[in-house]
């Protein structure tokens, strides 16, 4: 059995992006895309006082996370989410859990 993994994605919004409209897009991608992916156990988005954003996702295993990543590029809600993001600032990391 594969171990659960944590995926952390950090980014900044694009210059001039409307933060409130981004929050709406984030809620939409969370409910209409993310939570429909096999193996997603939990996803949350947070912002820091410096303008950085983070999405933390807990997956049942890396294979499920990778399958969702492949579907991401073709999803309209994901595209809307990304329209608010400065893509040059996106950093993605995956971590294996110890338990």
N, C-alpha and C positions, 0 to 999 in steps of 0.2 A: 504494500500500500504506500502511495506517495504521501509526503508530509505537506501540511498546509504551508502556504507561502504568503508573504506580505509584499505588496507592490506599492511603491511610493513614487508619485509623479509630482514634481514641483514646476512652477511656471509663473510668469507675470502676464498680466493682461496687456493687450496691444495698446499703444498710446491712443488716448481718446475713447477707448472702449467704455461703455456704460456698465458699471459694476452691478447695478440692480438688474439690468437686462441679462448680464452674464449669470447671475444667480438663478434666474428663471430658466435659462438654457441648461444650467447644471442640474437643476431639479428634473427637468425633462429628460436629459440623457440618463440620469440615475434611474428614473422610473420606467422609461420606455426602452432603454437599451441595457444598461448595466445589470439591473436586477432580473433581466430575462436571460442572462448568460449562465450556462451550466457552471456550477462550482463557485459562483460568487457568494461568499458568506456575509460580507459586510463591506460597505463603501461609505466614506465620509469625506467631505470637502471642508477645508478651513482656510482662513486667510490670516496673515500676520500684519502687524501695524506698519511694516515697511513696504507693503504692496505685494509681497510674495503670496502665492497660493499653493496649496498642497491637496492632493487627492490620495487618500490611503485606502487601499482595497485589500481585503483578506480573501484569499482564494483557497479552495480545497486542495489544489495542487497546481503546479506550473503549467501542465498541459492545458488545463481549463483557461488559465490566464492567457496563454498563447493563442488558443482558439478564439477567444474574445478579441484579442488584438488584431487578428486577421480579419475579423468581421467589422471592426471599428471603421476602417477606411471607406467602407461602402454604406455606412449608416448616415442617414440625413440628420438625425439629432446630434450625432457625434460631430458632423460637419458644422452644424450651427454652433455647438460648444466651442469648437476650434476657431470659429470666425472671430471670437473675442480674445483669443490668446496670441501673444507674441511667440510664434513658433520657435524663434531662435533661443528662447529661454527654457524650453522644455527639457527637463532631465527626468529620466525614469530609472528606478532601481528596483530590484527584486531581492528578497531575503527569505531564506529557508527558516521556518520556525524551529525551535528546539524542543517543543513539546508535541 
